[in-house]
Amino acid sequence: MVVATTKARKIRDRLLTRRNALLHRYRDAVARADEELSEPENDVIDVANDQWDVRVLSATNDVDANALAAIVGALERLSDGSYGICVGCGARIPAARLAVLPEAAACAACAAVAEASD
């Protein structure tokens, strides 16, 4: 699917904005985790709460890392002309899906099959 130049720029801008937001959130999360771990705590409850916070931040970062990988993949597909084509079945991904999820690599049907097999 060849995306028109103006449309491609808008898609690229959306993807880059999302990418930058994820990277910014990651830097903030790492800084908070470092801060939490560097402060000496005497209370067992405070230590447990801090450890829980670090675990939650770590899980969030895993989700963000997956989202970042999807965005990078979408940028690559945009560059090579395959943006908007399902990597599973080769069909065109509906514009409505791409409007909501611009980093989508698969149509809804293929994405559902992939999620079911995970």
N, C-alpha and C positions, 0 to 999 in steps of 0.2 A: 504494500500500500504506500504509494508516494504521497506524502503529506505536503500540502502547499506551504510555501516558504513562510508566509505570515502566520499561518496556523501552527507550523512547526516551531516557530520562535515562541509563540504563546505557550505551547506545550512544554518546550524546553525551559522557559522561564518558570512555569509552575513547578516542574520537577526540581529545578535548581533551588527554588525557594524552599520547597519541602526538604530537600537535602540539607540546606544550610540550617534550617530549624532543627533537624535531627542532630546534626553535628554540634550545634550550640547546646542543645539539651544534654547531649552526651558529655560535653565538657563540664557543664554545670553539675551533672550527676557524679562525675568522677571527683570533682572538687569537694562536693558534699560528703562523699564516702571517705575521702582522705581526711577531711576535717573531723568526721565522726570517729574515725579510727585513731587519730592522733591525740585526741583529748583523753587524758587519764580519767577513769571513772572509778569511784569507790563503791558505788551502790550496785549490787547484783542486778537489780531490775533495770537500772540505766544501761548497764552493759548488755543485757539481753535485748532491750529496745534498740540499742545502737546496732547490734548484730542483725536484728530483723530488718532495720532500715537498709543496711548494706545489702542484704539478700534481695530485698524488693528492688533496690536500685540496679542490682545485677540482672535480675530478670527483665526489668524494663529495658535495660541496655541490649539484651538479647533480642527483644522485640524490635527495638530501634535498629539494630544491626541488620536484621532481616529486611526491614523496610528500606534501609539504605541500599542494600544489595539489589532490591527490586527497582529502586529508582535508578541506580547505575545501569542496570540491565535495560530499562526503558530508554535511557539516554543513548545507549549503544544501538538499540533497535531503531530509534529515531534517526540516528546517523547513518545506519546501513540501509534504511528504507523498509525495514520489516515491522515498523511500529504499527500497531493496530491489527496485526495478524496473529492469531492464536498459535502458540508454540506447540499445542497439543494436537489440534485437528487441522490447522491451516486455514480455518475460516476467518472471516473478518470479525473482529471484536466490535460489538455495537458501540456507537458513539456515546450513548447514554452511560454505558459501563466505564468507558474511558474518561468521561466527564467527571464521574464520581471517584474513579480510581485510575488516574493517568498512568500509573506504573504497572497496570495489569498486563500480564504476559499471556494470559489465557482467557478464553471466553468463560462465561459463568458455568456452563456444563462441564468443561474440562477442569476448571478450578474445583468444582464440587467433587468430581471423581478423584482428583489428587488429594483433597482434604480427607475424603473417606478412606483412602488407602494409607494415610499417615497414622 
